[in-house]
Amino acid sequence: MEEQALVIALVGVLGIGAQWLAWRTGWPAIVLMLAAGFLAGPVAALVFGSPLFNPEQTFGDLLEPMVAIGVALILFEGGLSLDYRELRHAGDGVWRLVIFGVPIGWALGSAAGWAAGLVWPVAILFGGILVVTGPTVVMPLLRQSSVQTRPAAILKWEAIVNDPIGALCAVIAFEYFRMISERPGATLFEVVPPMIFAAIIAGLLGYAAAKAIAWAFPRGAIPEYLKVPVLLTTVVAVFVLSNKIEHEAGLVAVTVMGIALANMHVSSLRSIHPFKQNIAVLLVSGIFILLSSSLSIDDLAYIDPRVNPGFILFLLGLLFVVRPATILLSLAFSSVPWNERLFLAWIAPRGIVLVAICGLFALRLTELGYADGNILIGLSFAVVVTTIIAHGFTIDLVARWLKVKGDTRPGLLIVGSTPWSIALAEHMVVLKTPVMIVDPSWQRLGAARKAGLPFYHGEILNEATEHNLDLAPYQVLVAATDNEAYNTLVCNEFAHEIGRDSVYQLGASTAEDDKHAIPPSLRGRALFEAGFGMSDVIERSQQGWIFRKTTLSDEFDFEDAQAKLPEAAHMLLLLRENGRMRFFTHAVKPEPRAGDTIITFSPPKAKSPEEVAARKAERTTGKVQPT
């Protein structure tokens, strides 16, 4: 018991630690998690004689169902992020990659496995598994890299939809080889139709479960505090029940359940989105650490080029032949532009599902007498590491080269079209910061349209906005309407997506114990150290106050900039050379440095040269100069 608790704690520390390090460095999180697992497992065994922990020994027979349920929850969470409205951007490409891409990829992947030295039955089964890419690796790559809407949507849909299909391909291959081992005269027709029928039944079961949740949640049949437990329990139950119908059919069921539930637009599901994202992060971290640390040196022997030179050819074929041929053949004569096809032909990282399914079938193939089944685990990890490194570290370069990269500089999303927000947006556009002004009033947007600023006419809180407006380029939100409660609502809604420290609003923050005011825990961070509200900025705008920008250098530092500004000027934000924005608030004062641009809101009359010189002298001597 104590050993299991210690292993769980270590897995959590390694997994979340790798995720945090990825956030700090910008490296692909999956690479760091795999590295952490390898260090704790095979590397520690090689150096110290034993691994830091052995998941198979610690958890025994529970390890396989733990991983299987974790993968099911990850696929369900991925399905919840898919909306049919995205298919208007990527529908043609997605359907082609499912209908044509799966059989083409299966055939080419099987040929590559055979070229690597696998016997045909194992190569065919492994080729079916190679159809998957996986949301656990594709989604982090898309978050870290700004890719245009259509190729990003195609990659996301392919990753989630093809995962259960790849698992079913492996099941079909396994069941066929199991059947011919028992009855040598068996045909493929005896295996495929029952499998397809089982997948359809599993999909219908997942859809029925989604329909039941969509009916029960809005009608108050489930209390709020039980909604998350009921949802997770239902997912696990659907997964297990579907697997009773046919092995791995549960993956189809939970994927269909997630996609169906996402497109039923159940309003009460919005409150559990942050929780499901947290669950997904924990599961991804834990499963990767558990699986990579369970490897042994013997498992990795097959992928040693000195032992098996064909292994390198296999990886090269997978990267430069199998994936490109699959994409280019599937998307031939489609509406997807050539630069996007070439981008999709390169990006195909594999993740948890590949490793988990290989681990499952390795044992079953061994039971059927195929010795090559034992090497699937090590081979699957080699594919995961190679594709993640190759695609994770080159996605930005390839996207830029093929001109499918979106805005790279962090953008500013301004909610509320007012003279003050329009003046701010104009200054940020001059500084090459992507800006978007959002307002539901066409009349209020008139000034933004006249100024030639990017705008969106719609309600920012409407769910349709997520599908009509790409929010990915905007890393900072400023709520600047004349309604403080509405500003608070907007900031609280987007805090989970953008980050609590990246949503700002006009108006001073109040103390937690002030029962007459909106609590700070709900508000965005207050703009300006003085906490100006909308009435304050309107009054000062009418008095002629303007935004000023000042660029700092080694010779002209922050104190020099302050000396030049009017006494009443207020610092709003500083803009780093890389486009990152740091706002001055009552709680946070960013540290300016050379190369930063300071944006201030100040009276129209600047200090005279004499006043600036007097202020500098005062700063130098520490004495107040006579005026």
Beta strands, then each sheet from edge to edge (+ up, - down):
strand 1: 411-415
strand 2: 435-439
strand 3: 455-457
strand 4: 474-479
strand 5: 503-505
strand 6: 525-526
strand 7: 546-551
strand 8: 570-575
strand 9: 581-583
strand 10: 597-602
sheet 1: 3+ 2+ 1+ 4+ 5+ 6+
sheet 2: 7+ 10- 8+ 9-
end
